[in-house]
Structures are given as structure tokens and as C-alpha cells.
Amino acid sequence: MSPTDSALVARASTAPRPADGTELIGQYSGSGFTEPRYLACRGDGQVVQLSERVFRLARLVDGRRDLDELAAALGAEIDRTVTATQVAFLLDNRLRAAGLVASDAGPSLPACPDPLLMLRHRARLVPGRLVWAIAGVLGPLFASPVVALMLAGFVAVDVLILAGGGFRQILPAVRAFSDQPALTVPVLAVILAVAAFHECGHAAACRYGGARPGAMGIGLYLVWPVFFSTVTDAYRLGRAARLRVDLGGVYFNAVAMTVIGVAYLTTGSPWLLVVLVALHIETMWQFLPSVRLDGYYILADLVGVPDLFARLGPILRSVLPGGGDHPRVAELTPVTRRVVACWAALTMAFLGCWSVMVVVLAPQVLPVVWAALLGHLGTTASAVQAADVAAAALGATQLALLVLPYAGLTLIAVTLGRRLWSTGFLGGWRRP
């Protein structure tokens, strides 16, 4: 036994135990990999991919078996001779490094690679028990006859609005909305309520399919505050059930827009038409697969690759001269590899166009934005001095809505540039 092997065995001499919160999900259904993939969930909610052998070992780790016992049990399962040294290596370099087995250094989890365009700084607002109850109440909306009826109603309401001259009323409705700034509050309130209902759709679809949804809350996506729902447990479902979870949010958007559309047809209130237009745009935006919205997860489940953005760098390296097939690309099936390569090319084109637009349009846009910003600052300051709480709150909201899009676009450009530099796509080819 080499000194390195002895050190491994010495570090894992005691019976290893699973890290707190570890959950072994099982085989990934509908995989786009050449070899089967198994999934496990860390205590912080991060999903980790494992090979079959490592997953089998993780399933055997119980805090009672020592290395020799684990080696014997694993060898019996895979019908091969396994040594304690090999088990110690897998524990140290696969399971413990992934945060699935408790570390001798303490309970803290190892840091995961920084995912591109990931939701950050999450705060849970609705506990899992309450989400489970909400999902149970809303779950019947996913029965096939109900889905057909709801979607038919959505299309019918949209057709009635358009037939009644709704398209011609959009600009007058926007002008009326602009003339009454106080309407910003109810418009934003309805849009936020629909956003929360959207997340309920994901959670309800998760429970309807047989998985357990977790907590719901709010986080930051780039610089925008957004709601989120925890549906990690949906990975244990089949592909069709996962797609239902992915589409559950936009389906609930359609349900909400049907109700709002009926209210508009009944009352004719212009601000409701503004809400409908904003929700239609937001729903279409959700299908975009180039950022981590619903469309990204729909594509990921269709091709059977749950970590598409983690393969963006390897795909780029593979197309560079002399790059060859990166291991993270070679492990995909040929069809999946081509689909992921097309997705990577379109994503780079989309994000690149946004970055170029920021640079090209900045000289024309920024002065206008700056002038509007100064105007809103002055109005808000006057409202604060006059102790007009409503006007001050409205001014602060308008300032945030004015600044956030440009801050988000800038952050996309910076993040994309850093990722391209780290993959060697900029600054010349660098071997990993």
C-alpha cells in the first residue's frame, strides 16, 4: 500500500456517515448520457450527479459500516473485488468532495462551482408544509379534462378581447395608465400576485406527479427580485412528469390571465389590459432557454441533461482548434450532443447580442436614462420632503424599475465575459 493509499484509509478509518440533509434521489430518468446517471441532493438543495458505482456506495454509507465492510458490501453488489483503499478513494474524492458524506473537518458543505446565471440570495417565505397543503388544493387543476377546459378558456378570452378591438386599445390603455401614475401600484400588485401563483403551479405539478415540493420564497436573479419554488424532488419523476412541473408555472399564468381577461371584458378598465399585455410578454419570455427560466428547464428535461450551463464551457472548448472532445461532452449521446451544441451556439449568440446592444446603444440610451433618473430623483425627494408617503413610494418604485434592466444587462455582459475568459474562449486557447 502506497503512502497516499495509507493516508486515504487513515482519514476514513472510522465508519463514514452521510452528511446532514443528504437525500439519494435515484436514477435519472430519460437521461441523455451514454451511461446511466444517478442523482443525490445535498443538505443545501444542490443536486449532484453520480455514477452507478458511486451511488451504490453512497447508499451503503450508514455510519455503522467501516471501510472493509463497505468494500465487501459494494463488491457483492457489483460482483467485483473491491478493496478498502478503493472505497476510501471514492469516499474522499467523490462523495465527501461533493458534500454527501460528512467531513472530519466539520459540518460545512464544500463550495459548488459558481453556476452561470443562477438564482442567488434566496430567502424562504412559505415553509414546505404549507406549500404541500397549497399544492394539494391546486393539484386538481392538472387533471387532463381541467387542463383542456382551462386552455380552451384562455384562448377564447384572448380571441374575444382581440375581436372586441383589444389590440387597438393597447396604446390608449398605456397612455391612460401613464396619465395616472397611481395605477402603478395595483398593476404591480396583480403582476406580483400572478408571479406567486406561477410558482404555486410548479409546486402543485410536483405534488400531482408524486414528488414532494419544498419551500417557496424570494431571491435575486441577476439583479431582479423573483419568486422561486423548490421542486428538486421532481428529479425522481419520469420525463413526462418533470415536463409537467416545468410547464406548471406558465399553465397557471394562463389560468390567471383568463380570470383577468374576463374581468377586463366585464369592466373595460384600461389598467387591466396593461396587466394582460405585461403578463403575455412575461409568459412568452419564460420559454426562452438561454437564461434560467422555465424554457431552460423544459429543454434540459427534453434532452435529459440537467446541467446545461455547466456544459457551455466544455462545448466551447471542443469547437476550438485542437480542443477535441471534452469529457463532459463525450459522455453525452450523439443526438444529445448535437442538441446541446446547438443550444450553446444559440445561447452564446443571444447573450452576445444583448452584450453588444448594451455597448452600441449605451451612448444614445444612457443620457436619456440619466435625465429620467434625475427627474424621478427630484420628484421623489420632493415627495419625501412633503411627507407624501404614497408619492414617495411610487417614485422609489419607478426609480427601481428604471435602473434594474440596465443593471441586469450590464451584469449579464460582465458575467458572460468572465465565463468566456475562464473557458479560454477569450484571450487565446488555454488547456484546463
Disulfide bonds with the S-S distance in Angstrom:
none
